């Protein structure tokens, strides 16, 4: 049996947080689900070496969660981050490693993105020798 990969899931919408966390736990992920931005930032900073990936979900257009997500993305976090902008009102964010846009974002899209991001190594990118 493979060990589960620890990931952090942040979403202010409790229903969407619960359903997404449930679906992720059915896969090889150990999910820490948080609906408070301050706690999410603190946890990402404290356990950045232990986490394989972070998922930030913005569910409702025009809410304060967008600002919280921008603050999380701008902080000095050293894990790959997946931004799922279901509301579609966050401008393209250069700090996220991968961004999924729109209400039609399915769990399969999230699973595929996570698979790619979990394979990535953190730290500086090696340069090609010329």
C-alpha positions in Angstrom: 0.0 0.0 0.0 1.3 3.4 -1.0 1.6 6.1 1.6 -0.8 9.0 1.4 0.6 12.4 0.2 -0.2 15.2 2.7 -1.9 18.2 1.1 -3.6 21.3 2.4 -7.0 22.3 1.1 -8.4 25.8 1.7 -11.9 26.9 0.8 -14.2 29.4 2.6 -17.3 27.6 1.4 -17.8 24.8 3.9 -20.0 22.6 1.7 -17.5 22.7 -1.2 -14.6 22.2 1.2 -16.3 19.1 2.7 -17.2 17.5 -0.6 -13.8 18.2 -2.2 -11.9 16.9 0.9 -14.0 13.7 0.8 -13.3 13.1 -2.8 -9.5 13.7 -2.3 -9.4 11.4 0.7 -10.7 8.6 -1.6 -7.4 9.0 -3.5 -3.9 8.7 -2.2 -4.0 12.0 -0.3 -4.0 12.9 3.4 -6.1 16.1 3.4 -6.0 18.8 5.9 -9.1 20.9 5.1 -9.3 24.5 6.4 -11.9 27.2 5.8 -10.1 30.0 7.6 -7.4 31.9 5.7 -5.3 32.8 8.7 -5.1 29.2 9.8 -4.3 28.1 6.2 -1.4 30.5 6.0 0.0 29.6 9.4 -0.2 25.9 8.6 1.4 26.3 5.1 4.3 28.2 6.7 4.7 25.9 9.6 4.5 22.6 7.7 5.7 23.6 4.3 8.4 20.8 4.2 5.8 18.1 5.1 3.1 19.2 2.6 3.4 17.9 -0.9 0.9 20.4 -2.4 -1.6 23.1 -1.5 -5.1 23.7 -3.1 -6.8 27.0 -2.8 -10.4 27.2 -4.0 -12.3 30.4 -4.6 -15.9 29.6 -4.9 -18.0 32.8 -4.8 -17.6 35.9 -6.9 -16.8 39.1 -5.1 -16.2 37.8 -1.7 -13.3 38.5 0.6 -11.8 35.1 0.0 -10.2 36.4 -3.1 -8.1 38.8 -1.1 -7.1 36.0 1.4 -6.0 33.8 -1.6 -3.9 36.6 -3.0 -2.2 37.1 0.4 -1.6 33.3 0.6 -0.1 33.2 -2.8 2.1 36.2 -2.2 3.6 34.8 1.0 6.8 32.8 1.0 5.4 29.3 0.7 7.7 26.6 -0.8 5.1 24.1 -1.9 3.4 23.8 -5.2 0.1 25.6 -5.2 -3.1 24.8 -7.2 -5.6 27.7 -7.5 -9.1 26.6 -8.4 -11.0 29.8 -9.3 -14.6 28.5 -9.7 -15.9 32.1 -9.4 -13.8 33.2 -12.3 -13.1 36.7 -10.9 -9.5 36.4 -9.8 -7.1 37.9 -12.2 -4.4 35.5 -13.5 -2.1 35.0 -10.5 1.5 34.5 -11.3 2.3 33.1 -7.9 0.2 29.9 -8.4 2.0 26.9 -10.0 -1.3 25.9 -11.7 -4.6 27.7 -12.1 -8.0 26.1 -13.1 -10.8 28.6 -14.0 -14.5 28.3 -14.2 -17.6 26.7 -12.6 -17.1 23.7 -14.9 -13.9 22.7 -13.1 -14.5 19.1 -12.2 -12.8 16.8 -9.6 -11.1 15.0 -12.5 -9.4 18.4 -13.5 -8.3 18.8 -9.9 -7.0 15.2 -9.7 -5.0 15.6 -12.9 -3.5 18.9 -11.7 -2.6 17.4 -8.4 -0.9 14.5 -10.0 1.3 16.8 -12.0 2.0 19.2 -9.1 2.8 16.3 -6.6 5.6 15.1 -9.0 7.3 18.5 -8.9 10.3 19.1 -6.7 10.3 22.3 -4.6 13.2 24.7 -4.6 15.1 26.4 -7.3 14.8 25.2 -10.9 18.0 23.7 -12.4 19.4 25.5 -15.4 20.4 23.8 -18.5 24.2 23.8 -19.2 24.9 25.6 -22.4 
